[in-house]
Amino acid sequence: MRTPLQRLKDSITKDNLWLYILALLSERDMYPYEIRREIEKNFEFKPGNVTAYLVIRKLERDNYVMQSEKMVKGGPERKYYKITEKGLNELEQGKTEIKNWSTKF
């Protein structure tokens, strides 16, 4: 059974994976595996393989990110994602909401 603290950590991280993905893509375009790796490196949690891909696809469907093909020297073409203007706005609103919520404690 998960403790209340474990549930809070899951809620802040895994349940809001979209926020971490948009934050990373606001810095530079990335491909999905790279996004997962950067989340683990920068935010110290590891989203599930499929979960990250599903969130990226939903963000794309809702026009928060868009896909572009990039050629990699000596390797296969990869699907890179970049944040859209709509995604930047959503990211800023999400960050503001978290800041406002956290000041209540």
Gaussian input, Z-matrix of N, CA and C with variables (Angstrom, degrees):
# hf/3-21g

backbone

0 1
 N
 C     1     B1
 C     2     B2     1     A1
 N     3     B3     2     A2     1     D1
 C     4     B4     3     A3     2     D2
 C     5     B5     4     A4     3     D3
 N     6     B6     5     A5     4     D4
 C     7     B7     6     A6     5     D5
 C     8     B8     7     A7     6     D6
 N     9     B9     8     A8     7     D7
 C    10    B10     9     A9     8     D8
 C    11    B11    10    A10     9     D9
 N    12    B12    11    A11    10    D10
 C    13    B13    12    A12    11    D11
 C    14    B14    13    A13    12    D12
 N    15    B15    14    A14    13    D13
 C    16    B16    15    A15    14    D14
 C    17    B17    16    A16    15    D15
 N    18    B18    17    A17    16    D16
 C    19    B19    18    A18    17    D17
 C    20    B20    19    A19    18    D18
 N    21    B21    20    A20    19    D19
 C    22    B22    21    A21    20    D20
 C    23    B23    22    A22    21    D21
 N    24    B24    23    A23    22    D22
 C    25    B25    24    A24    23    D23
 C    26    B26    25    A25    24    D24
 N    27    B27    26    A26    25    D25
 C    28    B28    27    A27    26    D26
 C    29    B29    28    A28    27    D27
 N    30    B30    29    A29    28    D28
 C    31    B31    30    A30    29    D29
 C    32    B32    31    A31    30    D30
 N    33    B33    32    A32    31    D31
 C    34    B34    33    A33    32    D32
 C    35    B35    34    A34    33    D33
 N    36    B36    35    A35    34    D34
 C    37    B37    36    A36    35    D35
 C    38    B38    37    A37    36    D36
 N    39    B39    38    A38    37    D37
 C    40    B40    39    A39    38    D38
 C    41    B41    40    A40    39    D39
 N    42    B42    41    A41    40    D40
 C    43    B43    42    A42    41    D41
 C    44    B44    43    A43    42    D42
 N    45    B45    44    A44    43    D43
 C    46    B46    45    A45    44    D44
 C    47    B47    46    A46    45    D45
 N    48    B48    47    A47    46    D46
 C    49    B49    48    A48    47    D47
 C    50    B50    49    A49    48    D48
 N    51    B51    50    A50    49    D49
 C    52    B52    51    A51    50    D50
 C    53    B53    52    A52    51    D51
 N    54    B54    53    A53    52    D52
 C    55    B55    54    A54    53    D53
 C    56    B56    55    A55    54    D54
 N    57    B57    56    A56    55    D55
 C    58    B58    57    A57    56    D56
 C    59    B59    58    A58    57    D57
 N    60    B60    59    A59    58    D58
 C    61    B61    60    A60    59    D59
 C    62    B62    61    A61    60    D60
 N    63    B63    62    A62    61    D61
 C    64    B64    63    A63    62    D62
 C    65    B65    64    A64    63    D63
 N    66    B66    65    A65    64    D64
 C    67    B67    66    A66    65    D65
 C    68    B68    67    A67    66    D66
 N    69    B69    68    A68    67    D67
 C    70    B70    69    A69    68    D68
 C    71    B71    70    A70    69    D69
 N    72    B72    71    A71    70    D70
 C    73    B73    72    A72    71    D71
 C    74    B74    73    A73    72    D72
 N    75    B75    74    A74    73    D73
 C    76    B76    75    A75    74    D74
 C    77    B77    76    A76    75    D75
 N    78    B78    77    A77    76    D76
 C    79    B79    78    A78    77    D77
 C    80    B80    79    A79    78    D78
 N    81    B81    80    A80    79    D79
 C    82    B82    81    A81    80    D80
 C    83    B83    82    A82    81    D81
 N    84    B84    83    A83    82    D82
 C    85    B85    84    A84    83    D83
 C    86    B86    85    A85    84    D84
 N    87    B87    86    A86    85    D85
 C    88    B88    87    A87    86    D86
 C    89    B89    88    A88    87    D87
 N    90    B90    89    A89    88    D88
 C    91    B91    90    A90    89    D89
 C    92    B92    91    A91    90    D90
 N    93    B93    92    A92    91    D91
 C    94    B94    93    A93    92    D92
 C    95    B95    94    A94    93    D93
 N    96    B96    95    A95    94    D94
 C    97    B97    96    A96    95    D95
 C    98    B98    97    A97    96    D96
 N    99    B99    98    A98    97    D97
 C   100   B100    99    A99    98    D98
 C   101   B101   100   A100    99    D99
 N   102   B102   101   A101   100   D100
 C   103   B103   102   A102   101   D101
 C   104   B104   103   A103   102   D102
 N   105   B105   104   A104   103   D103
 C   106   B106   105   A105   104   D104
 C   107   B107   106   A106   105   D105
 N   108   B108   107   A107   106   D106
 C   109   B109   108   A108   107   D107
 C   110   B110   109   A109   108   D108
 N   111   B111   110   A110   109   D109
 C   112   B112   111   A111   110   D110
 C   113   B113   112   A112   111   D111
 N   114   B114   113   A113   112   D112
 C   115   B115   114   A114   113   D113
 C   116   B116   115   A115   114   D114
 N   117   B117   116   A116   115   D115
 C   118   B118   117   A117   116   D116
 C   119   B119   118   A118   117   D117
 N   120   B120   119   A119   118   D118
 C   121   B121   120   A120   119   D119
 C   122   B122   121   A121   120   D120
 N   123   B123   122   A122   121   D121
 C   124   B124   123   A123   122   D122
 C   125   B125   124   A124   123   D123
 N   126   B126   125   A125   124   D124
 C   127   B127   126   A126   125   D125
 C   128   B128   127   A127   126   D126
 N   129   B129   128   A128   127   D127
 C   130   B130   129   A129   128   D128
 C   131   B131   130   A130   129   D129
 N   132   B132   131   A131   130   D130
 C   133   B133   132   A132   131   D131
 C   134   B134   133   A133   132   D132
 N   135   B135   134   A134   133   D133
 C   136   B136   135   A135   134   D134
 C   137   B137   136   A136   135   D135
 N   138   B138   137   A137   136   D136
 C   139   B139   138   A138   137   D137
 C   140   B140   139   A139   138   D138
 N   141   B141   140   A140   139   D139
 C   142   B142   141   A141   140   D140
 C   143   B143   142   A142   141   D141
 N   144   B144   143   A143   142   D142
 C   145   B145   144   A144   143   D143
 C   146   B146   145   A145   144   D144
 N   147   B147   146   A146   145   D145
 C   148   B148   147   A147   146   D146
 C   149   B149   148   A148   147   D147
 N   150   B150   149   A149   148   D148
 C   151   B151   150   A150   149   D149
 C   152   B152   151   A151   150   D150
 N   153   B153   152   A152   151   D151
 C   154   B154   153   A153   152   D152
 C   155   B155   154   A154   153   D153
 N   156   B156   155   A155   154   D154
 C   157   B157   156   A156   155   D155
 C   158   B158   157   A157   156   D156
 N   159   B159   158   A158   157   D157
 C   160   B160   159   A159   158   D158
 C   161   B161   160   A160   159   D159
 N   162   B162   161   A161   160   D160
 C   163   B163   162   A162   161   D161
 C   164   B164   163   A163   162   D162
 N   165   B165   164   A164   163   D163
 C   166   B166   165   A165   164   D164
 C   167   B167   166   A166   165   D165
 N   168   B168   167   A167   166   D166
 C   169   B169   168   A168   167   D167
 C   170   B170   169   A169   168   D168
 N   171   B171   170   A170   169   D169
 C   172   B172   171   A171   170   D170
 C   173   B173   172   A172   171   D171
 N   174   B174   173   A173   172   D172
 C   175   B175   174   A174   173   D173
 C   176   B176   175   A175   174   D174
 N   177   B177   176   A176   175   D175
 C   178   B178   177   A177   176   D176
 C   179   B179   178   A178   177   D177
 N   180   B180   179   A179   178   D178
 C   181   B181   180   A180   179   D179
 C   182   B182   181   A181   180   D180
 N   183   B183   182   A182   181   D181
 C   184   B184   183   A183   182   D182
 C   185   B185   184   A184   183   D183
 N   186   B186   185   A185   184   D184
 C   187   B187   186   A186   185   D185
 C   188   B188   187   A187   186   D186
 N   189   B189   188   A188   187   D187
 C   190   B190   189   A189   188   D188
 C   191   B191   190   A190   189   D189
 N   192   B192   191   A191   190   D190
 C   193   B193   192   A192   191   D191
 C   194   B194   193   A193   192   D192
 N   195   B195   194   A194   193   D193
 C   196   B196   195   A195   194   D194
 C   197   B197   196   A196   195   D195
 N   198   B198   197   A197   196   D196
 C   199   B199   198   A198   197   D197
 C   200   B200   199   A199   198   D198
 N   201   B201   200   A200   199   D199
 C   202   B202   201   A201   200   D200
 C   203   B203   202   A202   201   D201
 N   204   B204   203   A203   202   D202
 C   205   B205   204   A204   203   D203
 C   206   B206   205   A205   204   D204
 N   207   B207   206   A206   205   D205
 C   208   B208   207   A207   206   D206
 C   209   B209   208   A208   207   D207
 N   210   B210   209   A209   208   D208
 C   211   B211   210   A210   209   D209
 C   212   B212   211   A211   210   D210
 N   213   B213   212   A212   211   D211
 C   214   B214   213   A213   212   D212
 C   215   B215   214   A214   213   D213
 N   216   B216   215   A215   214   D214
 C   217   B217   216   A216   215   D215
 C   218   B218   217   A217   216   D216
 N   219   B219   218   A218   217   D217
 C   220   B220   219   A219   218   D218
 C   221   B221   220   A220   219   D219
 N   222   B222   221   A221   220   D220
 C   223   B223   222   A222   221   D221
 C   224   B224   223   A223   222   D222
 N   225   B225   224   A224   223   D223
 C   226   B226   225   A225   224   D224
 C   227   B227   226   A226   225   D225
 N   228   B228   227   A227   226   D226
 C   229   B229   228   A228   227   D227
 C   230   B230   229   A229   228   D228
 N   231   B231   230   A230   229   D229
 C   232   B232   231   A231   230   D230
 C   233   B233   232   A232   231   D231
 N   234   B234   233   A233   232   D232
 C   235   B235   234   A234   233   D233
 C   236   B236   235   A235   234   D234
 N   237   B237   236   A236   235   D235
 C   238   B238   237   A237   236   D236
 C   239   B239   238   A238   237   D237
 N   240   B240   239   A239   238   D238
 C   241   B241   240   A240   239   D239
 C   242   B242   241   A241   240   D240
 N   243   B243   242   A242   241   D241
 C   244   B244   243   A243   242   D242
 C   245   B245   244   A244   243   D243
 N   246   B246   245   A245   244   D244
 C   247   B247   246   A246   245   D245
 C   248   B248   247   A247   246   D246
 N   249   B249   248   A248   247   D247
 C   250   B250   249   A249   248   D248
 C   251   B251   250   A250   249   D249
 N   252   B252   251   A251   250   D250
 C   253   B253   252   A252   251   D251
 C   254   B254   253   A253   252   D252
 N   255   B255   254   A254   253   D253
 C   256   B256   255   A255   254   D254
 C   257   B257   256   A256   255   D255
 N   258   B258   257   A257   256   D256
 C   259   B259   258   A258   257   D257
 C   260   B260   259   A259   258   D258
 N   261   B261   260   A260   259   D259
 C   262   B262   261   A261   260   D260
 C   263   B263   262   A262   261   D261
 N   264   B264   263   A263   262   D262
 C   265   B265   264   A264   263   D263
 C   266   B266   265   A265   264   D264
 N   267   B267   266   A266   265   D265
 C   268   B268   267   A267   266   D266
 C   269   B269   268   A268   267   D267
 N   270   B270   269   A269   268   D268
 C   271   B271   270   A270   269   D269
 C   272   B272   271   A271   270   D270
 N   273   B273   272   A272   271   D271
 C   274   B274   273   A273   272   D272
 C   275   B275   274   A274   273   D273
 N   276   B276   275   A275   274   D274
 C   277   B277   276   A276   275   D275
 C   278   B278   277   A277   276   D276
 N   279   B279   278   A278   277   D277
 C   280   B280   279   A279   278   D278
 C   281   B281   280   A280   279   D279
 N   282   B282   281   A281   280   D280
 C   283   B283   282   A282   281   D281
 C   284   B284   283   A283   282   D282
 N   285   B285   284   A284   283   D283
 C   286   B286   285   A285   284   D284
 C   287   B287   286   A286   285   D285
 N   288   B288   287   A287   286   D286
 C   289   B289   288   A288   287   D287
 C   290   B290   289   A289   288   D288
 N   291   B291   290   A290   289   D289
 C   292   B292   291   A291   290   D290
 C   293   B293   292   A292   291   D291
 N   294   B294   293   A293   292   D292
 C   295   B295   294   A294   293   D293
 C   296   B296   295   A295   294   D294
 N   297   B297   296   A296   295   D295
 C   298   B298   297   A297   296   D296
 C   299   B299   298   A298   297   D297
 N   300   B300   299   A299   298   D298
 C   301   B301   300   A300   299   D299
 C   302   B302   301   A301   300   D300
 N   303   B303   302   A302   301   D301
 C   304   B304   303   A303   302   D302
 C   305   B305   304   A304   303   D303
 N   306   B306   305   A305   304   D304
 C   307   B307   306   A306   305   D305
 C   308   B308   307   A307   306   D306
 N   309   B309   308   A308   307   D307
 C   310   B310   309   A309   308   D308
 C   311   B311   310   A310   309   D309
 N   312   B312   311   A311   310   D310
 C   313   B313   312   A312   311   D311
 C   314   B314   313   A313   312   D312

   B1=1.4582
   B2=1.5158
   B3=1.3193
   B4=1.4633
   B5=1.5261
   B6=1.3099
   B7=1.4590
   B8=1.5320
   B9=1.3242
   B10=1.4624
   B11=1.5337
   B12=1.3225
   B13=1.4599
   B14=1.5308
   B15=1.3319
   B16=1.4668
   B17=1.5269
   B18=1.3283
   B19=1.4707
   B20=1.5230
   B21=1.3236
   B22=1.4684
   B23=1.5210
   B24=1.3408
   B25=1.4681
   B26=1.5221
   B27=1.3280
   B28=1.4677
   B29=1.5248
   B30=1.3105
   B31=1.4614
   B32=1.5273
   B33=1.3128
   B34=1.4645
   B35=1.5219
   B36=1.3092
   B37=1.4611
   B38=1.5244
   B39=1.2977
   B40=1.4685
   B41=1.5222
   B42=1.3152
   B43=1.4600
   B44=1.5268
   B45=1.3032
   B46=1.4676
   B47=1.5249
   B48=1.3039
   B49=1.4609
   B50=1.5280
   B51=1.3277
   B52=1.4618
   B53=1.5178
   B54=1.3286
   B55=1.4588
   B56=1.5284
   B57=1.3125
   B58=1.4632
   B59=1.5275
   B60=1.3257
   B61=1.4641
   B62=1.5228
   B63=1.3283
   B64=1.4623
   B65=1.5344
   B66=1.3254
   B67=1.4693
   B68=1.5253
   B69=1.3215
   B70=1.4669
   B71=1.5294
   B72=1.3214
   B73=1.4649
   B74=1.5247
   B75=1.3196
   B76=1.4646
   B77=1.5266
   B78=1.3356
   B79=1.4651
   B80=1.5266
   B81=1.3471
   B82=1.4707
   B83=1.5197
   B84=1.3279
   B85=1.4558
   B86=1.5297
   B87=1.3317
   B88=1.4626
   B89=1.5220
   B90=1.3310
   B91=1.4530
   B92=1.5340
   B93=1.3567
   B94=1.4644
   B95=1.5264
   B96=1.3264
   B97=1.4598
   B98=1.5294
   B99=1.3092
   B100=1.4661
   B101=1.5272
   B102=1.3222
   B103=1.4659
   B104=1.5268
   B105=1.3223
   B106=1.4685
   B107=1.5255
   B108=1.3180
   B109=1.4662
   B110=1.5369
   B111=1.3119
   B112=1.4629
   B113=1.5298
   B114=1.3284
   B115=1.4630
   B116=1.5279
   B117=1.3135
   B118=1.4631
   B119=1.5326
   B120=1.3115
   B121=1.4696
   B122=1.5345
   B123=1.3298
   B124=1.4625
   B125=1.5243
   B126=1.3305
   B127=1.4590
   B128=1.5290
   B129=1.3236
   B130=1.4613
   B131=1.5258
   B132=1.3298
   B133=1.4550
   B134=1.5174
   B135=1.3165
   B136=1.4547
   B137=1.5318
   B138=1.3311
   B139=1.4694
   B140=1.5206
   B141=1.3065
   B142=1.4541
   B143=1.5142
   B144=1.3289
   B145=1.4724
   B146=1.5187
   B147=1.2927
   B148=1.4601
   B149=1.5284
   B150=1.3085
   B151=1.4618
   B152=1.5206
   B153=1.3117
   B154=1.4641
   B155=1.5310
   B156=1.3214
   B157=1.4655
   B158=1.5240
   B159=1.3332
   B160=1.4637
   B161=1.5248
   B162=1.3258
   B163=1.4616
   B164=1.5323
   B165=1.3241
   B166=1.4696
   B167=1.5279
   B168=1.3248
   B169=1.4711
   B170=1.5316
   B171=1.3350
   B172=1.4654
   B173=1.5248
   B174=1.3213
   B175=1.4671
   B176=1.5258
   B177=1.3205
   B178=1.4669
   B179=1.5357
   B180=1.3109
   B181=1.4685
   B182=1.5319
   B183=1.3344
   B184=1.4662
   B185=1.5275
   B186=1.3381
   B187=1.4668
   B188=1.5257
   B189=1.3329
   B190=1.4624
   B191=1.5275
   B192=1.3233
   B193=1.4585
   B194=1.5199
   B195=1.3201
   B196=1.4598
   B197=1.5178
   B198=1.2990
   B199=1.4563
   B200=1.5231
   B201=1.3115
   B202=1.4609
   B203=1.5190
   B204=1.3176
   B205=1.4643
   B206=1.5207
   B207=1.2933
   B208=1.4597
   B209=1.5182
   B210=1.2822
   B211=1.4595
   B212=1.5249
   B213=1.3018
   B214=1.4576
   B215=1.5176
   B216=1.3246
   B217=1.4653
   B218=1.5207
   B219=1.3192
   B220=1.4537
   B221=1.5162
   B222=1.3272
   B223=1.4600
   B224=1.5161
   B225=1.3075
   B226=1.4627
   B227=1.5211
   B228=1.3267
   B229=1.4562
   B230=1.5142
   B231=1.2994
   B232=1.4627
   B233=1.5166
   B234=1.3089
   B235=1.4559
   B236=1.5236
   B237=1.3004
   B238=1.4554
   B239=1.5159
   B240=1.3189
   B241=1.4495
   B242=1.5113
   B243=1.3341
   B244=1.4626
   B245=1.5122
   B246=1.2930
   B247=1.4538
   B248=1.5342
   B249=1.3143
   B250=1.4658
   B251=1.5309
   B252=1.3103
   B253=1.4715
   B254=1.5289
   B255=1.3220
   B256=1.4665
   B257=1.5311
   B258=1.3303
   B259=1.4550
   B260=1.5197
   B261=1.3321
   B262=1.4703
   B263=1.5251
   B264=1.3292
   B265=1.4683
   B266=1.5242
   B267=1.3292
   B268=1.4676
   B269=1.5305
   B270=1.3182
   B271=1.4649
   B272=1.5244
   B273=1.3079
   B274=1.4703
   B275=1.5230
   B276=1.3239
   B277=1.4665
   B278=1.5257
   B279=1.3352
   B280=1.4597
   B281=1.5173
   B282=1.3267
   B283=1.4674
   B284=1.5235
   B285=1.3206
   B286=1.4661
   B287=1.5226
   B288=1.3233
   B289=1.4648
   B290=1.5268
   B291=1.3215
   B292=1.4713
   B293=1.5206
   B294=1.3216
   B295=1.4742
   B296=1.5207
   B297=1.3292
   B298=1.4683
   B299=1.5200
   B300=1.3245
   B301=1.4556
   B302=1.5232
   B303=1.3420
   B304=1.4677
   B305=1.5287
   B306=1.3158
   B307=1.4699
   B308=1.5206
   B309=1.3097
   B310=1.4657
   B311=1.5276
   B312=1.3338
   B313=1.4672
   B314=1.4786
   A1=109.73
   A2=115.11
   A3=119.65
   A4=110.77
   A5=115.00
   A6=120.40
   A7=108.97
   A8=117.81
   A9=119.66
   A10=112.16
   A11=117.93
   A12=120.91
   A13=111.03
   A14=117.22
   A15=120.10
   A16=110.88
   A17=117.14
   A18=120.73
   A19=110.53
   A20=117.13
   A21=120.70
   A22=110.59
   A23=116.90
   A24=120.31
   A25=111.57
   A26=117.49
   A27=120.51
   A28=110.81
   A29=116.13
   A30=120.22
   A31=111.51
   A32=116.30
   A33=120.57
   A34=111.61
   A35=117.67
   A36=120.45
   A37=111.76
   A38=117.73
   A39=122.40
   A40=113.36
   A41=117.22
   A42=120.00
   A43=112.45
   A44=116.76
   A45=121.18
   A46=110.87
   A47=115.95
   A48=122.18
   A49=111.69
   A50=116.93
   A51=121.07
   A52=111.44
   A53=116.95
   A54=121.73
   A55=111.50
   A56=117.09
   A57=121.91
   A58=110.87
   A59=116.12
   A60=120.33
   A61=110.55
   A62=117.22
   A63=119.65
   A64=111.17
   A65=117.27
   A66=120.34
   A67=110.72
   A68=116.70
   A69=120.15
   A70=111.18
   A71=116.82
   A72=119.93
   A73=112.09
   A74=117.86
   A75=119.61
   A76=110.83
   A77=116.39
   A78=121.65
   A79=112.16
   A80=116.43
   A81=120.68
   A82=109.67
   A83=116.22
   A84=122.08
   A85=109.28
   A86=115.97
   A87=120.75
   A88=109.81
   A89=115.37
   A90=120.46
   A91=107.55
   A92=118.57
   A93=121.06
   A94=116.25
   A95=118.20
   A96=118.65
   A97=110.26
   A98=116.49
   A99=121.37
   A100=110.67
   A101=117.15
   A102=121.40
   A103=109.62
   A104=116.54
   A105=120.43
   A106=111.33
   A107=115.92
   A108=121.11
   A109=110.54
   A110=116.92
   A111=121.35
   A112=112.02
   A113=117.49
   A114=120.08
   A115=109.40
   A116=115.67
   A117=119.81
   A118=110.89
   A119=116.73
   A120=121.86
   A121=111.99
   A122=116.76
   A123=120.98
   A124=115.08
   A125=116.60
   A126=119.40
   A127=113.21
   A128=116.70
   A129=124.00
   A130=114.64
   A131=116.49
   A132=120.58
   A133=107.35
   A134=115.62
   A135=120.07
   A136=109.71
   A137=116.68
   A138=118.00
   A139=110.30
   A140=116.12
   A141=120.83
   A142=111.18
   A143=116.35
   A144=121.31
   A145=111.94
   A146=115.97
   A147=120.74
   A148=110.79
   A149=117.58
   A150=121.66
   A151=111.62
   A152=117.35
   A153=120.73
   A154=111.03
   A155=116.53
   A156=120.15
   A157=111.44
   A158=116.76
   A159=120.22
   A160=111.37
   A161=116.95
   A162=120.71
   A163=110.22
   A164=117.36
   A165=120.93
   A166=110.36
   A167=117.26
   A168=121.09
   A169=110.90
   A170=117.05
   A171=120.44
   A172=110.31
   A173=117.04
   A174=120.12
   A175=110.75
   A176=115.81
   A177=119.81
   A178=110.50
   A179=116.10
   A180=120.34
   A181=111.27
   A182=116.37
   A183=121.26
   A184=112.98
   A185=116.40
   A186=123.50
   A187=115.47
   A188=116.76
   A189=120.81
   A190=110.80
   A191=116.22
   A192=122.32
   A193=108.04
   A194=115.62
   A195=119.89
   A196=109.00
   A197=114.28
   A198=121.81
   A199=110.77
   A200=114.85
   A201=120.10
   A202=108.00
   A203=116.07
   A204=120.81
   A205=108.70
   A206=116.48
   A207=121.13
   A208=108.73
   A209=115.10
   A210=120.46
   A211=108.88
   A212=115.23
   A213=121.36
   A214=107.37
   A215=116.84
   A216=120.26
   A217=110.32
   A218=115.11
   A219=120.54
   A220=114.43
   A221=117.30
   A222=119.04
   A223=111.14
   A224=115.53
   A225=119.73
   A226=111.80
   A227=115.39
   A228=119.97
   A229=107.62
   A230=116.87
   A231=121.08
   A232=109.10
   A233=115.46
   A234=121.31
   A235=107.68
   A236=115.38
   A237=121.23
   A238=108.72
   A239=115.27
   A240=121.21
   A241=108.91
   A242=114.16
   A243=118.98
   A244=108.57
   A245=115.37
   A246=121.19
   A247=109.49
   A248=115.93
   A249=121.22
   A250=108.88
   A251=115.96
   A252=120.69
   A253=109.91
   A254=116.04
   A255=121.00
   A256=110.08
   A257=117.14
   A258=121.71
   A259=112.33
   A260=116.29
   A261=120.00
   A262=110.84
   A263=116.33
   A264=120.22
   A265=111.16
   A266=116.32
   A267=120.49
   A268=110.89
   A269=116.63
   A270=121.41
   A271=110.23
   A272=117.29
   A273=120.80
   A274=111.13
   A275=117.17
   A276=120.46
   A277=111.12
   A278=116.61
   A279=120.47
   A280=112.20
   A281=116.70
   A282=121.09
   A283=110.75
   A284=116.67
   A285=121.07
   A286=110.49
   A287=116.66
   A288=121.07
   A289=110.68
   A290=117.16
   A291=120.35
   A292=110.61
   A293=117.25
   A294=120.10
   A295=110.82
   A296=117.38
   A297=120.58
   A298=111.35
   A299=116.39
   A300=120.82
   A301=110.83
   A302=116.63
   A303=119.30
   A304=112.47
   A305=118.64
   A306=120.55
   A307=111.70
   A308=117.95
   A309=121.19
   A310=112.69
   A311=116.19
   A312=119.63
   A313=108.95
   D1=132.98
   D2=179.98
   D3=-77.31
   D4=143.53
   D5=177.59
   D6=-80.22
   D7=164.33
   D8=176.27
   D9=-56.78
   D10=-37.39
   D11=179.29
   D12=-65.76
   D13=-41.01
   D14=177.50
   D15=-63.07
   D16=-40.48
   D17=177.90
   D18=-64.20
   D19=-39.37
   D20=177.99
   D21=-63.40
   D22=-45.65
   D23=178.87
   D24=-60.66
   D25=-41.58
   D26=177.20
   D27=-63.32
   D28=-41.51
   D29=-179.50
   D30=-64.27
   D31=-40.94
   D32=-179.08
   D33=-72.08
   D34=-29.93
   D35=-175.30
   D36=-103.61
   D37=-77.93
   D38=-172.10
   D39=-61.84
   D40=-40.03
   D41=-178.05
   D42=-72.18
   D43=-15.28
   D44=179.85
   D45=-122.29
   D46=37.23
   D47=-177.32
   D48=-58.19
   D49=-32.50
   D50=-179.91
   D51=-55.59
   D52=-37.94
   D53=-178.04
   D54=-65.49
   D55=-41.66
   D56=178.92
   D57=-67.83
   D58=-39.67
   D59=179.23
   D60=-64.93
   D61=-46.10
   D62=179.02
   D63=-64.19
   D64=-37.82
   D65=178.59
   D66=-60.76
   D67=-44.54
   D68=179.44
   D69=-66.20
   D70=-43.21
   D71=-178.37
   D72=-71.23
   D73=-17.56
   D74=175.57
   D75=-71.97
   D76=-17.38
   D77=178.63
   D78=-90.01
   D79=-38.94
   D80=179.35
   D81=-170.87
   D82=160.98
   D83=176.07
   D84=-69.42
   D85=144.03
   D86=-179.23
   D87=-145.91
   D88=159.27
   D89=172.69
   D90=-98.41
   D91=159.45
   D92=-170.47
   D93=-53.69
   D94=-45.04
   D95=-179.49
   D96=-62.06
   D97=-39.12
   D98=179.03
   D99=-64.52
   D100=-38.07
   D101=178.14
   D102=-61.00
   D103=-47.49
   D104=178.59
   D105=-58.42
   D106=-44.27
   D107=-178.89
   D108=-63.89
   D109=-41.72
   D110=-179.43
   D111=-69.84
   D112=-33.17
   D113=175.59
   D114=-62.34
   D115=-46.81
   D116=179.49
   D117=-61.94
   D118=-42.40
   D119=-177.74
   D120=-69.68
   D121=-46.15
   D122=-173.35
   D123=-88.70
   D124=-31.13
   D125=-173.63
   D126=-115.98
   D127=-2.00
   D128=171.43
   D129=61.64
   D130=38.41
   D131=166.38
   D132=-146.94
   D133=157.80
   D134=-173.84
   D135=-117.99
   D136=108.22
   D137=176.88
   D138=-72.49
   D139=154.50
   D140=177.74
   D141=-63.40
   D142=152.05
   D143=-179.71
   D144=-53.21
   D145=-55.33
   D146=-175.62
   D147=-70.33
   D148=-38.05
   D149=-177.01
   D150=-57.32
   D151=-47.49
   D152=-179.51
   D153=-60.90
   D154=-43.16
   D155=179.47
   D156=-64.37
   D157=-40.13
   D158=179.31
   D159=-64.06
   D160=-41.91
   D161=179.41
   D162=-65.19
   D163=-42.42
   D164=178.27
   D165=-60.65
   D166=-44.57
   D167=179.97
   D168=-63.03
   D169=-39.94
   D170=178.08
   D171=-66.35
   D172=-41.73
   D173=177.07
   D174=-61.39
   D175=-38.13
   D176=178.23
   D177=-67.66
   D178=-45.80
   D179=-179.71
   D180=-58.32
   D181=-36.33
   D182=-178.00
   D183=-91.64
   D184=9.67
   D185=175.45
   D186=66.22
   D187=29.80
   D188=173.47
   D189=-89.74
   D190=-25.14
   D191=173.98
   D192=-135.59
   D193=161.16
   D194=174.83
   D195=-135.65
   D196=155.69
   D197=-175.23
   D198=-98.27
   D199=145.04
   D200=172.18
   D201=-145.66
   D202=141.07
   D203=179.12
   D204=-84.34
   D205=137.01
   D206=175.69
   D207=-131.19
   D208=139.66
   D209=177.94
   D210=-85.63
   D211=135.41
   D212=177.93
   D213=-109.08
   D214=128.81
   D215=179.57
   D216=-59.52
   D217=126.26
   D218=176.82
   D219=72.48
   D220=9.93
   D221=-178.72
   D222=-142.71
   D223=-176.45
   D224=-178.51
   D225=-75.69
   D226=160.56
   D227=172.59
   D228=-66.63
   D229=139.06
   D230=-179.62
   D231=-118.93
   D232=150.34
   D233=175.66
   D234=-88.15
   D235=108.12
   D236=176.53
   D237=-93.95
   D238=152.58
   D239=177.41
   D240=-120.61
   D241=144.95
   D242=175.34
   D243=-133.39
   D244=152.34
   D245=-177.72
   D246=-78.39
   D247=144.66
   D248=177.66
   D249=-97.42
   D250=174.05
   D251=176.02
   D252=-60.02
   D253=-41.30
   D254=177.32
   D255=-60.90
   D256=-40.18
   D257=178.17
   D258=-65.55
   D259=-40.45
   D260=177.57
   D261=-62.16
   D262=-41.83
   D263=178.39
   D264=-63.47
   D265=-43.19
   D266=179.72
   D267=-64.91
   D268=-39.68
   D269=177.64
   D270=-60.76
   D271=-47.64
   D272=-179.56
   D273=-62.34
   D274=-41.73
   D275=177.66
   D276=-64.14
   D277=-40.58
   D278=177.88
   D279=-63.30
   D280=-43.62
   D281=178.97
   D282=-63.56
   D283=-40.87
   D284=178.64
   D285=-64.14
   D286=-42.93
   D287=179.65
   D288=-61.43
   D289=-43.35
   D290=179.44
   D291=-64.58
   D292=-43.15
   D293=178.51
   D294=-61.92
   D295=-45.07
   D296=179.77
   D297=-63.32
   D298=-41.06
   D299=-179.06
   D300=-67.11
   D301=-41.34
   D302=-175.28
   D303=-70.44
   D304=-23.84
   D305=179.44
   D306=-74.96
   D307=-10.69
   D308=-179.65
   D309=-78.59
   D310=-9.33
   D311=179.82
   D312=-99.39

